[in-house]
């Protein structure tokens, strides 16, 4: 429910720490309270966290180049700060990677509550036709609980062999793999195990994981437009592939914080919430020493335990749903980071210690600064050089490309006042991306070499259109750099174009490698020579 001004003023009377806040409410805070849907909105100080410290957190993660794409902080059930680094936006879905696992676990919780299965059920009992002719003792012993806790007994993540099956039969492949250890005794992060949870739900519900969760979870939480990657047989991948907005992630965390209750209705049993988010198995050697690492605090049912009695779902490169029961807080973050621990450390060092039980006194100046910062977040690269004399010389001319792995034949650059259109040609036709100068130019492209999905397309010749935001800048008079941000994923491509006389050399780096501490060589190099003009 949206917090009205009357509700706000009523809450103000609860503590003397906010005496005088009403004097600056209309000008500084009024717009924060206008919300017609989604989670309620409030003001940082009213919910016991200062604008100054939220601003300090944002500045810290930016200074460390941690690659955040969005941030939403919820305190006492109300959003007190939210921001998206342009070109990412509030209404855009973001790839969740392994944060998807926590949603799959939740679906199992619903199925348990409905009596469709139990966590003690044996995995092979659901797949009489897919199980191998000879079932090993360890495979026979594997339970749903072992899938949930990543203790299946495998010594290697099973997702690799599954991804290798591009035509069908991931379930059969999983069941064919050796189970070296006794299930329930050895933690190994295993995305294939989560896939099997999805496959089991598909069996018992006769519908997809996504369809099953829609009336159970997504509709009550007003989560719309979710989608999930599927295997070649149409089964949702479970361990990855879900796409949601940042606020959807925050709602999910808030449901767990509220022990499964939403708008006065118990959606998911509190007992399941407690079980799923508790320490079920150790996920690191028991050394007896205090550890400062977030990935060895114990594991629940597809949830990680954290320090400070918190827990989280998370995904590769920094997709977080962090639930902090002691602070009555949820933090949702999407990003592409080289250091997931560093983001968590900033939360513990800046946000956590400054969360108070009661409201804080006014700080109009800091709140205004925070609002300005949140409104101007961007991933735009700095402008290195405003222009180059080469632009007019090369504009519209065509380079014939040397033989390359993408079978691209020609390339051209068309420079205008505020943008550059990059075009390549292959046997299918032309592919273009328009790059803005000091602004993101948004469009769609079928440019070969886009960041791939985890699940290969059956027909690799079919390249779907993807959304892209692009910017171009001159690094120096002879070097033009394009950044292509595929903003429904965490990823981007950086294309560095070196011009020399009548040649061009284009080096492609993906953002994963660029942000890594040990950057790799360009994954692709295109070289071309200017075609002679026909007179």
N, C-alpha and C positions, 0 to 999 in steps of 0.2 A: 504494500500500500504506500502511496506517495505521502511524504511528510509535508503537511500543509503548514502555512505560517502560524496558524492557531496552535497546531500540535507542537511546533517548534517553540513558541513562546511559553507553552505550558511546561515543556521540558526544561526551559531555562530556569524556571522557578525552583527546580529541584536542587540547585547548588549555588552557593555564593561565589564560586570561582568564576562565574560568567557574568557577574554584575557589570552592567554597562555594555554588554554585547549587543543589546537591542538597538543601541544608538547607531550602530554601523551596519545593522542587518540589511536594510533596504538596498544600499548601494553596493555592498561587498558580497552579500550572500544570496540575495533574492533569486538570482538566476539559477543558483545551485538547487533550489527547492522545486523548480518547475519540471515535473516528470510525470508522464501520463501512463507509462508502462514499465515493466521490468522491476528490478530491485529498487527499493526506496533510496532516495538521495539525502545526504545530510552534509554537515560541515565538519572538517577534521577536528577542530577544537571542541565542538560540542560532544564528539564521540571519544575524546581523550587522547588524541594524537595531534600534535601541532603541524600546521602547514610548513613551518620551518624545517622540521625533521623529514617530512615527505619530500620537500624540495632538496634537502641534503642527500637523500637516498637517490633521487633521480640524477643529481649532479655527479654522485659517486659512480654510478653504473655507467654513465656516459664517459666520464674521465677514464675509466678502466676499459672502455671500448667493449662492453659486454653484450652489445648487440640486441638490446630490448626492442621489441616491436609493439608491445602493449603492456599496460599496467592497470590493474584495478584493485583497490584496497577497500575491503568491506569490514566495518567495525560495528558490533551490536546490530547486525543485520542491515546496515545501511552503507551504501557506497559513499566514501568520503574523498576519494581521488580516483580519477580515471584519465588515461591518455593513450594516444596511439602515435607512433612515430611515422609520419607521412612517408610512403604512400599507404601504409596500413590504416584502416578506418574501423570505426565501431561496428559497422554493419557487415564487415567482411569476415568470412570464415577463415580459419587458420588451421593448417595441418597439425594434428596433435601428437603424431608419432606414438610413443608408448604410453602417453597419458590416456590413450584409448583403452588400455588394459583395465584401468579402474572402472570404466563404464561397463566393460564386459563382466567384471567381477560383480558389479551392481545387478546386472541382468541375472546372474546366477542367484543372487540374493532374492530377487523377486520369484524366481522359479522354485527355490527352496520354500519360500513363504506360501506358495500356492500348492506345495506338496507334489510338484512334478519330479523332483529328484532330491537327493541328500548329498552332502559333501563326502559321505562314506561310500557312495556308489562307485563301483569299479568302472574304469574307462572303457574296457573292452565290452562291457555288457551292452553298450549302446550301439556297437558296430559288429554284429555277428557276421555280416557279409564282407567286411573290410579287414577283419583281423587275419593275421598270418595263419598258415596251416599248423605251424608249431608255435604255441604261445609260451614264451619264457616265464619263469616264476616271477621275475620282477615286473614284467609287463602285466601279468595277471593280477598282481597286487596293487597296481597303480590306481589311485582314487581321484575323484574330482578335487578333493582337498589337496592332493599333491600337485595337481595342475595349478590350483589357486596360489599355493605357497612356493612355487618354483622348485619343488623337491621331487621331480619325476624320476630321478635316478639316472638321467642322461649325463654324460660327461662333456657334451658339446651342445650348444644351442641347436635345436632342430630346424630352425627357420631356413637355414641355408639349403638343405635338401628339399624342403617344401617349395621354395622359390624356384628351384631347378625344374620342378614339374609344371610346365607351361600349358599343358593340355587338360589335365584333370587330376583327380585322385590324391589330394593332399592328405586326407585322413588315412588312406591306405599306406601312403609313404611314411607318415608319422609312426604308425603301428608296426611298420617293418624295420624301424631303426633299432639298434641294440640298446638295451637298458642295462647299463653296466653296474649300477648300484641299487641297493634296496630303496624303493620309493619312501619318501618321508625322512630320509637320513642325511641328505646332502643338498644344499642350496646351489642352484645354478640358474642364472637369469636365462630364461628360455621362452622366446616369443612364440615358438611353435606350441608350447603348452597352452598359451592363451588362445591361440587359434582353435585348439581342440575344445576349449570351453564353448566357443562360438559354434563349433560343429555339433556339440552335444545339445546345445539349446535349439539348434536348427532341427535336430531329430525329435526332441520332446515337444516342441511347440509347432512344428511344421511351418515355420516362418523364419524370416531372417532375424538376426540379432537386432538390426536397426528397426525393423517393423515391430518386434516384440517390445523394445524399449519405448517406442513412440507413445502408446497410451499409458504405459506404466510410469514413465519418467519424463519424457520430453514434453508431452502435452501438459501435464500438471505444472511443470516449471516454465511453460510458455517458451520452449526452445523450438525454433522453427528452422526448416531448411537443412537439417543435419544430413550428411551423407557419409558413406563408409566404403572403402575399397573392398572388393570381393576377390575370392580365389577363382580359378578357371571354372569351377563348378557353381559359382554364384553364391558361395558361403562367405559371409563377412569375415574379414581377416582377423578381427578380434584384438590382436596384439598391437595393431597400428592401423592407420588409414581413416580414422574418424576425423571429421572437420566440423568445428563449431566456432562461434564467436567468443571473444574474451568474456563477455557478460554471461554467456552460457556456462563457461568454466566456473565463474564465480558462483552462479546459482547452484551448480552441482556441489561445490564445496560447502555452501551455506546449508544445503539439505543435509549433508553429513554432519556439519556442526550442530544442527538442530535435531540430531539423532533420528533422521528419517521423517521428521514432521514438516509439513508445508501447508501454510494457510489453514492451520487447524486440523489437517488431515494427516494421519500416519500413512505415508506412502510405502515406506520400507521399515521393517521391524527394527526397533532400537537395538535389540539383541544382535541382529546381523551387523549393524553398523559397528557395534562394539567389537564383535568378533573379527570383522574384516580389517579394522584399523589398529588392532592390538598387535603386540609382538607375538607372532606365531612361530617363527623360526629365526635362528641367527643367520646372518648373511655375510659374516666375516669371521676369521679366526678369533677365538675367545682368548685374548692375551691378558685380560685383567687390567689393561691400561685404559685410561680415558682417551677417547678418540675425538678429534675435531672434524672428522669426515662424515658427510651426510649419507653416504652409501654403505655404511656398516653399522647402522643403529637397529637393525632388525627388520623383518618383512612380515606383512600381514597377508591379506587376500588381495594381491595386486595393488597394494598400497605400501609405501615405504614409511617406516618410522623415522622420526627426526629427533634432534636434540630439543630440549625445552618442552617435552611432552607434546610435540606437534607431530603431524603426519602429513603425507602428501601423495598425490599421483604426479608423476612427471614423465616427460618425453624427451627424446633426443634433442640436443642443441637448445634446451631451455624452455620447455613448455611445462608450466607449473600450475598445480592446484594445491596450494598450501593451506592447511587447516590448523589453526592455533586455538585449541579449546580453552586454555588458561587465560588467553587474552580476548576470547570471544571475537576472533578475527579470521578472515579469509583473504588470501592474496592470490590473484590470478595474474600470471605473466606468460606472454608468448615472446619468443626471441629466436635468434640464431647466434649462439654464443660458443666461444672456444673453451669456456670454463664455467660449467654449471655450478660447481661448488662456490665460486666467487659471488654469484648472485645470492645464494643462500647466506653466505657470510655477511653480505651487506644488510640483508634483512635482520639477522641476529644482532649486528653491531649498531645499526642506526634506527630501525623501526621498533624492534622488540623492546629495548630498554626504555623507550620513550612512550610506551602505551600505558596510560594511567586509567585507574578505575573510574574516576569521575571526570566531568568536563573541565576544560582549561579556560583560562581567561582569554580575552580577545587579543588578536594580533592581525589587525586589518592589513598592515603593510606586507607581512609574510604571506597572508592568504592571497592578496592581489598578485604578488610575485609568483606564487605557485600556480594560480590560474593562468597567468600569462605564459608560464613555462609549459604547462600542459597543453595549451592551445597552439603552441608553436613547435612542438616536437617534430623532428624530421630526420630522415636518413640521407638527405642530400649531401653528396660529397662536396668538399670545399672547391671553390672556383680557383683553379691554378693559374689560368691565363684567359683573359676575356675573349680573345680572338686570335686568329692566325691569318697571315696573308695567303696561306695555302688554300683557305676555304673557297675563295672565289675562283682560284685557279683550277681546283680539282672538282668543283661542284658539277654534278651531272655526268661526269666522265666515268667510263666503265673499265674495270680491271678484269683481265682474264686470269682465272685462278689456276694454280698448279693442281695436279691430281691430289685429292684429299679423301679422307675416310667418309665424309658426308656427301660426297659426289656433287659438291657445289661447283658451278662452272664460272659464274661471273659475280662481281660485286660492284656496287657504286655508292657514293655519298652525295646527297643533294643538300647543300647548306643554304639555310634561309636565315632571316634576321634572328628568330627566336628558337630555331630548331634545326635538326639535321635528320633527314630520312635515310636510313641505311637499308639497302636492298641487296639481296642475294638471289641468284637464279639457279635452279636445278632442272632436272627433266620434267618435274611436275609444274613448274612455273616460277613465279616470283614470290618472295617472302620479304616482308618489310617490318621494320621497327622504327618509330619516330622518337627521337631523343630531344627532350627540351633542354634549353640552356638555362641553368639555374632554376629549373622547375621540373617536376615529374610530368611527363607526357604519357597519358594512359591509353591503352589500346589492347588489341588482341593479336596474336601471332601464331603461325604454325612454323616458325623458324626452326629448322633442323637443329638438334642438339639441345633442346630444352631440358631442364632437370627432369629425370624420369620418375615415374611412379615405382614403388617397390615391386609391384606385381607387373611383369612384362605383359604388354598387349599380345593377344594371340596373333594378330596380324601386325607385325612391327612396321609395316609400311603405312599404317594409319596413324597419323599424328594429330591429336586433337588440338583445337585452338585453346590457347591459354591466355589468361590476362597478364599483361605486362605493363609496368610503369618504367619509363626509361629517361635517363638524363645523360647529356654529353658535355664534356669540358676539355679544353686544350691543356694538357700537362705542360707542354712547351710548344714552340712554333711548329715542330715537326711531329708531335705526338698527340693524337686525339683519343680520349678514353671514354668509352660508353659503359654505363652501368644499367643492366636490364634486371629489374626487380620483378620477379614472378610472385606478386603480392598475395596470392591465395596459398602460397607455400612460404616457408621461411627463407627461400633461396633466391640468389641473384647470380648473374654472370657479369664479370668484368672483362670487357674486350678492349685491349690496348692496341691501337693502330699506329704503327710507325711508318711514316712516309719518307721516302728517300728517292729523289729524282723521279723516275717514272715507275717506281715499285711501291708496294705496300706489304707490310707484314703484320698480320692480326693475331694476337695471342689471347686465347680464351682461358680464363681462370674462373672456376666456380667459387662462390662465397665461402663454402665450407673450407676449402683449401686456403683461401686468402686469409681467413680469420684464424686458422690454426697456427700454433706457435712455429711449426716447421712447414712452411708453405712448400707445396710441391711444384714441379714443373708445370707449365701450361698444359691442359689436357688436350688442347687442339691448337694448331698453328696453321693459318691460311696465308699463303703467299701469292701475290698477283702482280701483273704488269699491265700498265695502261695499254688499252687497245689503240691502234692507230686510227685516227679519224678518217673516215672515207670522204674524199672530196669529190 
